[in-house]
C-alpha cells in the first residue's frame, strides 16, 4: 500500500500534467484565433488602376492615413485596420468604407470604444473608456448607443467612483432630462416623466 509521500508526489505529478495541458490548450487557442483573424481572401492586385474586389490589400492616402484589410467593389469592406493621421486607430468590421459591425476604436487622447458600429457611428452595445488626456479622464460607460450617442440602457462610472445606472436618451441620462424640465426628484410628476421617456426609448427601433 503506498504511503502518504508517494500519494503526495503522484498528485503533484498529475497537477503538473494538468497545468502543462492547460498551457498547451492555451497556445493552441491563441494559434487558432490568430489564424482566424487572417483573411482568407487573395491579395489585391497592384497598380493604381487595379480594381480592389474580394481581396486583401493595403492602401495609403497622401495625408498618411492607411488601411490594411479586405476590399469589395473598390471599397473597404470586411475585416480591416484603419490608421488615422491623428493617431487614432480602428480595428474591426467595415462596410462600404464605413465602420459597421464589431470593432475597436482608439482615439489619440487615449479613449477606447469596444463594441458595435453602424454607418460609421457607435450603435448598439459597447464600452467607452475615457483616456487620460480626455476631458472625462477615468470615466467609463457600458451600455447601448444609437447614432453615436448613449441611448438606451447603460451604466456610467465616474473617475471618483460615483455612477449612474439606468436609461439614456440622445446622450443624456433620463433623470437629468426630467430635472432640466424643472421637475423635482421624488415627486409623482418626476417619476411619470422618467417612465414616459423610458417607454419612448423602448418603443424605438434601433
N, C-alpha and C positions, 0 to 999 in steps of 0.2 A: 504494500500500500504506500503511495507516495507521501512524503512528509510535507509540511507546510511550506518549506523553502522551495521544493520542486513545484508545488502548486502555484506559488507566487511567480516564479520565473516563467512558467507556462502561460499564465495570464498576461504577464508583461510582454511576452513574445507575441501573443495574439493581439494585444493592444497596439504594438509597434506595426504589425502587419496591417491592421485596420487603418492606422494613420497613413501608412505607405499607399494603401489602396485609395484612401480619400484624396491624397495628393495626386495620384495618377489620374483619378477621375476628374479632378480639378483641371489638370493640364490638358486632358482630352477635351473638356468642355471649352476651355479657352481657345484651343485649336479649331474646334468646330465653329464656335461663334466668330472667330477671326475670319475663317473661310466663308462664313455665311454673309459677312459684310462685303466681301469682294464681289464685284459684278460678274455675272455670267455672260454678259454681252461682249461682242468682239470689240477690238479697239477701233476708234473712229478713224476715218481716212485723214491723211494730212493734206494741207493746202488750203488757202484762204477761200477758194470757191467750192470746196468739198461740202457735200451735204451731210449733216450730222443727224443720223436717223438710226434708232435702235442700236446704239453703240455707246462705248465708254471712252471718254476723252477729256482733254484739258483745254481750257480757253482762258487767255489772259487779256484783259482790257488795257487800254492806253493809260488809264488812271491807276493801274496797279492792282485792280481787283481781279480775282482769279476763281475759276470754278473747275472742280475736278469731279466728274461723275457721269451719270447717264444722260443720254440725249434722245429726243424724238422730234422729228419734223423741225430740226434746227432750233429746238427749244430745250432748255434744261428740264428734264422730265425723268423722274425716278429717284434713286438714291444718289446723293452727292454732297460735296463740301464746298461752301462758298466763303471766300475770304474777302472782306470789305477793305477798302482803302483806309478806313478809320481805325482798323484793328479789330473790328467786330468779326464774328465768325458764326456761320450756320452749318450744322451737320444734320442731315435728315432727308425727308422726302420732299420732292418738288413736283409741280405740275404746271406746264405751260409757263415756265420762267418764274413761278411764284412758289413760295413756301406753302406746301399743302400736305397734311398728314402729320405724322410724328416727327419731331425734331428737337434739336437743342440749339438755342441761340445765345451766344455770349457777346456782350457789348464791351466797348473799350473802357467803360467805367467800372467794369467788374461784375455788372449784372448778369444773371444767368436765368434763362427760361427753358424749362424742360416740359414738353407737352405737345398739344395738338395745335395745328395751324390750319387756316383756311383763307385762300386768296391773299396770302402774304401777311395775315394778321393772326395774333393769338386767338384761338377759337376752339372751345371745348375744354377738356380737363388739362390743367397744367400747374406747374410750380414755378414761381418767380422769386428768386433770391437776389436781394439788392446788395451790390458790391460796396467796397469801402470808399470808393470815390463817388458814390451816388448820394443824392440829397436825402435818400431814405436808407442810408447805410445800416446794415444789420437787420433790416426788416425782411419779412418773408410772407408770401401769400400762396396758399394752396387751395385750389378750387376751380370754378368754372369761369370761362371767358366767352365773350361774344364781340366780334368785330374789334378786337384789340383792347377791350376793356373788361374789368372784373364784372361779371354778370351771372347771377345765379347763386348757388350755394358755395360758400368758401370760408376760410379762416385766415385772418391776417394777424401775424405776430410781430409786434414792435420790438426794436432792439432792447428796450428796457424791460421786456418780459410781459408787458401788457398785451392783450389780444382782443380781437373782435371775431365773433363766430356767428354766422347766420347767412343772410341774403344780401346780395349787392345788385345794384341796378345802374347800368351805364357808368360803372366805375366808382359809385358812391354806396356806402353802407346804408342799407334801407332805413334803420332807425335815425340815422343822421339826416336823411331826406325829410323825414317827418318832423324832426326838430327844426330844420330850416324853414319848415312851413309854419312855424310858430306854435307847434303842439308841444305839450309838456309830457315828459316820461311819466308813466304810471296812471295817466288819465285814460278814460274809455276812448276818447277821440284819437289819442296817440296809438293805442292798441289796434283800433279799427284801421287806421292809416297803414300800419305795418302789415296787417293781414291782407288788405286790398292790394298793396304793392306786390306782396309775395304771390298772391293769386294771379296777378297780371304776368309776373315773370314765369310762373309755372304753366301758364296757358300759351306762352310763346312757342314758336317752332324755331329751334336752333339750326 
